[in-house]
Amino acid sequence: MNTFARVLIGSSLILAACTDNSMQSAESDLYDRVAAPAPMMKSASSEVSGGASESPAAANYLAYRYGYDFSLPVSAVKSTAERHAQLCLDAGPRLCQILSQSTQDYDADNVSASITLRAEPDWLVQFSETMSQSVEAADGKLTSSRVSAEDLTRQILDVDARLSAQTTLRNRLQGLLETRNAELPDLLALERELARVQGEIESATSRLRALRERVSMSIVDIGYQTKRRAVSGSVFSPIGSALKDFVGTISQGLAAVINLIAFVLPWVLLVILPGTWLVLWLRRRVSRKKASDS
């Protein structure tokens, strides 16, 4: 084995040791943060949104998801949902992105809509206030709200450590590639290794960018349902309800009788009546024969 191959193998072993040490240090920092008290939700969102450009070990990385369900008059469901979607579009993709939008028309009195968007936390605070005001102006109300958070700290630290290690390896491989006294087979092997490392760097970079985007922008699920009409109460309501049930019961009974007649009638016409006539005819014939014999 020549000197160039020894150098390449030695660099790989050193880098592997550095990668293990980086991962152990990252996991140690993560365990220290997990043992600490959890921050308030609002402060955590602000810290995460500003910590995307800081050191990976500087803060917890939490991806928040919010949910709101509104009850509105049937005539205001579509218009309110479209107004909220337009607010997101007007803000631009840097602050808000619509992931999905749908409307369901079941009948004239039942309409629903839904929107899923990704929003920047600070802009989301203003959007929530505007959204609540528009719903109240449309004679609607908030029926439910929810919030959940996914801790992406471990994934981000892991990807960042691997990216740092692969970047160091790429730089060393590029330095070795500049050596002109290596043999051709070693140069080809080095170029293949450099291409593989570069591919892993690009993959890790994309993965890290996607994770940071999940942290810097929150997911919001918004549902719009038709408000149920209130039935006016009255002392005669039980009587009206009983009469309605009475008429319904009679209708069901008549329908059952009609169905029974429709089921039995073919058998009466095709089987029972011909069979009865045949039995009576045979009996009369037998009786006449007995009378003639006697």
RODO-2510 file (C-alpha; in nm, 4 decimals, decimal comma):
residues 294
     n   res          X          Y          Z
     1     m     0,0000     0,0000     0,0000
     2     n     0,1490     0,3333    -0,1068
     3     t     0,1743     0,6503     0,0981
     4     f    -0,1299     0,8140    -0,0651
     5     a    -0,3597     0,5225     0,0274
     6     r    -0,2319     0,5279     0,3862
     7     v    -0,3095     0,8978     0,4110
     8     l    -0,6611     0,8459     0,2746
     9     i    -0,7363     0,5625     0,5190
    10     g    -0,5903     0,7568     0,8099
    11     s    -0,8051     1,0597     0,7302
    12     s    -1,1193     0,8469     0,7202
    13     l    -1,0412     0,6916     1,0611
    14     i    -0,9718     1,0306     1,2173
    15     l    -1,2964     1,1702     1,0754
    16     a    -1,4964     0,8761     1,2126
    17     a    -1,3568     0,9440     1,5593
    18     c    -1,4432     1,3130     1,5272
    19     t    -1,7977     1,2264     1,4201
    20     d    -1,8497     1,0025     1,7256
    21     n    -1,7216     1,2749     1,9584
    22     s    -1,9502     1,5346     1,7948
    23     m    -2,2546     1,3076     1,8293
    24     q    -2,1744     1,2315     2,1967
    25     s    -2,1353     1,6030     2,2706
    26     a    -2,4636     1,6841     2,0929
    27     e    -2,6518     1,4108     2,2817
    28     s    -2,5053     1,5353     2,6127
    29     d    -2,6305     1,8884     2,5400
    30     l    -2,9701     1,7486     2,4464
    31     y    -3,0039     1,5532     2,7724
    32     d    -2,9140     1,8650     2,9720
    33     r    -3,1912     2,0627     2,8008
    34     v    -3,4489     1,7863     2,8451
    35     a    -3,3824     1,7807     3,2196
    36     a    -3,4418     2,1583     3,2391
    37     p    -3,7951     2,2989     3,2958
    38     a    -4,0047     2,3458     2,9814
    39     p    -4,0396     2,7117     2,8692
    40     m    -4,3690     2,8905     2,8154
    41     m    -4,5303     2,8297     2,4757
    42     k    -4,5101     3,1883     2,3544
    43     s    -4,1476     3,2373     2,4568
    44     a    -4,0545     2,9012     2,3060
    45     s    -4,2029     3,0017     1,9711
    46     s    -4,0092     3,3275     1,9708
    47     e    -3,6882     3,1551     2,0732
    48     v    -3,7232     2,8904     1,8042
    49     s    -3,8063     3,1370     1,5303
    50     g    -3,4978     3,3408     1,6133
    51     g    -3,2739     3,0441     1,6882
    52     a    -3,2824     2,8944     1,3391
    53     s    -2,9654     3,0811     1,2476
    54     e    -2,7862     3,0231     1,5805
    55     s    -2,5741     2,7325     1,6986
    56     p    -2,7603     2,3975     1,6943
    57     a    -2,7086     2,3616     2,0687
    58     a    -2,8403     2,7116     2,1489
    59     a    -3,2115     2,6311     2,1920
    60     n    -3,4804     2,3694     2,1798
    61     y    -3,6324     2,3220     1,8352
    62     l    -4,0097     2,2771     1,8599
    63     a    -4,2466     2,2525     1,5619
    64     y    -4,5888     2,3830     1,6683
    65     r    -4,9258     2,2887     1,5184
    66     y    -5,2429     2,4827     1,5980
    67     g    -5,6067     2,4006     1,5300
    68     y    -5,9224     2,6146     1,5306
    69     d    -6,2846     2,5184     1,4637
    70     f    -6,5488     2,7848     1,4005
    71     s    -6,9282     2,7686     1,3857
    72     l    -7,0824     3,0168     1,1421
    73     p    -7,4162     3,0876     0,9702
    74     v    -7,4466     2,8900     0,6497
    75     s    -7,4233     3,2036     0,4360
    76     a    -7,0951     3,3102     0,5986
    77     v    -6,8972     2,9846     0,5868
    78     k    -6,7519     3,0196     0,2369
    79     s    -6,6937     3,3941     0,2509
    80     t    -6,5153     3,3766     0,5871
    81     a    -6,2898     3,0925     0,4753
    82     e    -6,2031     3,2757     0,1539
    83     r    -6,1276     3,5948     0,3484
    84     h    -5,8867     3,4111     0,5772
    85     a    -5,7167     3,2427     0,2824
    86     q    -5,6775     3,5806     0,1128
    87     l    -5,5070     3,7203     0,4233
    88     c    -5,2477     3,4439     0,3928
    89     l    -5,1963     3,5091     0,0220
    90     d    -5,1585     3,8835     0,0800
    91     a    -4,8916     3,8221     0,3448
    92     g    -4,6696     3,6397     0,0962
    93     p    -4,4923     3,3019     0,1132
    94     r    -4,2285     3,4307     0,3541
    95     l    -4,4939     3,4790     0,6241
    96     c    -4,7751     3,2432     0,5217
    97     q    -4,8230     2,9506     0,2834
    98     i    -5,1520     2,7732     0,2064
    99     l    -5,1007     2,3961     0,2134
   100     s    -5,4605     2,2911     0,1421
   101     q    -5,8058     2,4443     0,1057
   102     s    -6,1436     2,2772     0,0533
   103     t    -6,5188     2,3449     0,0671
   104     q    -6,8027     2,0927     0,1041
   105     d    -7,1641     2,1741     0,0071
   106     y    -7,3819     1,9011     0,1566
   107     d    -7,7124     2,0846     0,1119
   108     a    -7,8555     2,4351     0,1357
   109     d    -7,8370     2,4297     0,5165
   110     n    -7,5087     2,2460     0,5641
   111     v    -7,1796     2,3853     0,4307
   112     s    -6,8282     2,3307     0,5643
   113     a    -6,4794     2,4456     0,4711
   114     s    -6,1231     2,3840     0,5851
   115     i    -5,7836     2,5494     0,5418
   116     t    -5,4380     2,4248     0,6345
   117     l    -5,1570     2,6784     0,6232
   118     r    -4,7989     2,7281     0,7384
   119     a    -4,7356     3,0625     0,9098
   120     e    -4,4528     3,2548     1,0738
   121     p    -4,5176     3,2710     1,4539
   122     d    -4,5156     3,6515     1,4916
   123     w    -4,7455     3,6984     1,1916
   124     l    -4,9691     3,4198     1,3218
   125     v    -5,0457     3,6214     1,6366
   126     q    -5,1841     3,9089     1,4298
   127     f    -5,3638     3,6680     1,1965
   128     s    -5,5357     3,4957     1,4912
   129     e    -5,6705     3,8262     1,6192
   130     t    -5,7975     3,9267     1,2735
   131     m    -5,9490     3,5822     1,2263
   132     s    -6,1387     3,5993     1,5565
   133     q    -6,2708     3,9474     1,4786
   134     s    -6,3986     3,8448     1,1349
   135     v    -6,5742     3,5392     1,2794
   136     e    -6,7447     3,7481     1,5479
   137     a    -6,8504     4,0042     1,2851
   138     a    -7,0128     3,7199     1,0861
   139     d    -7,2132     3,6126     1,3937
   140     g    -6,9941     3,3073     1,4439
   141     k    -6,8029     3,1663     1,7368
   142     l    -6,4980     2,9574     1,8194
   143     t    -6,6069     2,6039     1,9109
   144     s    -6,2685     2,4414     1,9770
   145     s    -5,8966     2,5136     1,9720
   146     r    -5,5904     2,2956     2,0179
   147     v    -5,2122     2,3153     2,0080
   148     s    -4,9400     2,0521     1,9899
   149     a    -4,5612     2,0616     1,9558
   150     e    -4,3124     1,8163     1,8088
   151     d    -3,9590     1,8277     1,9492
   152     l    -3,7146     1,8245     1,6562
   153     t    -3,4091     1,9094     1,8654
   154     r    -3,2526     1,5641     1,8460
   155     q    -3,3057     1,5355     1,4702
   156     i    -3,1609     1,8798     1,3998
   157     l    -2,8579     1,8195     1,6211
   158     d    -2,7983     1,4824     1,4586
   159     v    -2,8239     1,6129     1,1017
   160     d    -2,6127     1,9186     1,1834
   161     a    -2,3378     1,7042     1,3379
   162     r    -2,3345     1,4707     1,0386
   163     l    -2,3271     1,7653     0,7993
   164     s    -2,0320     1,9180     0,9829
   165     a    -1,8434     1,5883     0,9757
   166     q    -1,9125     1,5321     0,6056
   167     t    -1,8043     1,8873     0,5247
   168     t    -1,4744     1,8318     0,7057
   169     l    -1,4214     1,5072     0,5155
   170     r    -1,4963     1,6782     0,1837
   171     n    -1,2418     1,9499     0,2512
   172     r    -0,9743     1,6925     0,3353
   173     l    -1,0561     1,4864     0,0280
   174     q    -1,0328     1,7967    -0,1894
   175     g    -0,6925     1,8709    -0,0388
   176     l    -0,5755     1,5174    -0,1116
   177     l    -0,7120     1,5409    -0,4653
   178     e    -0,4837     1,8345    -0,5341
   179     t    -0,1836     1,6089    -0,4739
   180     r    -0,0262     1,5357    -0,8125
   181     n     0,2097     1,2514    -0,7135
   182     a    -0,0725     0,9963    -0,6595
   183     e    -0,1319     0,7044    -0,8905
   184     l    -0,4297     0,6955    -1,1265
   185     p    -0,6285     0,4193    -0,9423
   186     d    -0,5952     0,6147    -0,6163
   187     l    -0,7129     0,9351    -0,7836
   188     l    -1,0187     0,7585    -0,9292
   189     a    -1,1047     0,6086    -0,5888
   190     l    -1,0628     0,9495    -0,4284
   191     e    -1,2928     1,1152    -0,6817
   192     r    -1,5605     0,8493    -0,6239
   193     e    -1,5367     0,9006    -0,2494
   194     l    -1,5539     1,2782    -0,2934
   195     a    -1,8676     1,2447    -0,5110
   196     r    -2,0317     1,0216    -0,2483
   197     v    -1,9514     1,2635     0,0324
   198     q    -2,0799     1,5574    -0,1711
   199     g    -2,4085     1,3733    -0,2289
   200     e    -2,4461     1,3102     0,1450
   201     i    -2,3738     1,6774     0,2153
   202     e    -2,6442     1,7910    -0,0251
   203     s    -2,8924     1,5419     0,1227
   204     a    -2,8136     1,6494     0,4801
   205     t    -2,8381     2,0158     0,3821
   206     s    -3,1843     1,9644     0,2344
   207     r    -3,2935     1,7653     0,5383
   208     l    -3,1638     2,0320     0,7776
   209     r    -3,3342     2,3092     0,5784
   210     a    -3,6664     2,1234     0,5897
   211     l    -3,6397     2,0679     0,9667
   212     r    -3,5547     2,4320     1,0305
   213     e    -3,8500     2,5405     0,8153
   214     r    -4,0827     2,3253     1,0256
   215     v    -3,9488     2,5014     1,3349
   216     s    -3,9554     2,8561     1,1981
   217     m    -4,3154     2,8291     1,0662
   218     s    -4,6128     2,6746     1,2468
   219     i    -4,8871     2,4607     1,0920
   220     v    -5,2441     2,5878     1,1389
   221     d    -5,5584     2,3799     1,0726
   222     i    -5,8807     2,5850     1,0468
   223     g    -6,2267     2,4308     1,0192
   224     y    -6,5548     2,6080     0,9423
   225     q    -6,8895     2,4414     1,0164
   226     t    -7,2511     2,5520     0,9720
   227     k    -7,4105     2,6800     1,2890
   228     r    -7,7113     2,4755     1,3968
   229     r    -8,0365     2,6672     1,3999
   230     a    -8,1939     2,7058     1,7413
   231     v    -8,5474     2,5662     1,7665
   232     s    -8,7817     2,8083     1,9445
   233     g    -8,9325     2,6533     2,2545
   234     s    -9,3082     2,6458     2,3245
   235     v    -9,5505     2,4745     2,5589
   236     f    -9,7166     2,3188     2,2548
   237     s    -9,3915     2,1781     2,1174
   238     p    -9,4454     1,8337     2,2783
   239     i    -9,7945     1,8169     2,1235
   240     g    -9,6615     1,9068     1,7808
   241     s    -9,3865     1,6528     1,8158
   242     a    -9,6356     1,3846     1,9248
   243     l    -9,8669     1,4607     1,6302
   244     k    -9,5751     1,4436     1,3930
   245     d    -9,4732     1,1063     1,5386
   246     f    -9,8383     0,9888     1,5184
   247     v    -9,8672     1,0724     1,1501
   248     g    -9,5297     0,9174     1,0845
   249     t    -9,6281     0,5949     1,2618
   250     i    -9,9535     0,5693     1,0633
   251     s    -9,7646     0,6273     0,7395
   252     q    -9,5178     0,3556     0,8260
   253     g    -9,8025     0,1153     0,9127
   254     l    -9,9855     0,1812     0,5849
   255     a    -9,6617     0,1392     0,3959
   256     a    -9,6052    -0,1968     0,5668
   257     v    -9,9588    -0,3127     0,4757
   258     i    -9,9138    -0,2068     0,1124
   259     n    -9,5836    -0,3885     0,0945
   260     l    -9,7435    -0,6999     0,2443
   261     i   -10,0292    -0,6934    -0,0099
   262     a    -9,7860    -0,6431    -0,2950
   263     f    -9,5880    -0,9443    -0,1721
   264     v    -9,8854    -1,1791    -0,1145
   265     l   -10,1045    -1,0856    -0,4149
   266     p    -9,9037    -1,2715    -0,6820
   267     w    -9,9125    -1,5888    -0,4721
   268     v   -10,2914    -1,5555    -0,4247
   269     l   -10,3578    -1,5085    -0,7954
   270     l   -10,1131    -1,7667    -0,9280
   271     v   -10,1077    -2,0365    -0,6599
   272     i   -10,3777    -2,0123    -0,3925
   273     l   -10,6846    -1,9408    -0,6108
   274     p   -10,5997    -2,1997    -0,8808
   275     g   -10,5134    -2,4559    -0,6147
   276     t   -10,8421    -2,3948    -0,4246
   277     w   -11,0467    -2,4236    -0,7458
   278     l   -10,8669    -2,7492    -0,8365
   279     v   -10,9345    -2,9028    -0,4919
   280     l   -11,3031    -2,8088    -0,5046
   281     w   -11,3375    -2,9484    -0,8587
   282     l   -11,1808    -3,2783    -0,7569
   283     r   -11,4062    -3,3061    -0,4518
   284     r   -11,7217    -3,2472    -0,6598
   285     r   -11,6095    -3,5049    -0,9120
   286     v   -11,5433    -3,7621    -0,6426
   287     s   -11,8817    -3,6921    -0,4866
   288     r   -12,0627    -3,7399    -0,8205
   289     k   -11,8816    -4,0648    -0,8820
   290     k   -11,9810    -4,2020    -0,5438
   291     a   -12,3404    -4,0975    -0,6051
   292     s   -12,3550    -4,2725    -0,9408
   293     d   -12,2015    -4,5921    -0,7994
   294     s   -12,4580    -4,6101    -0,5236
***
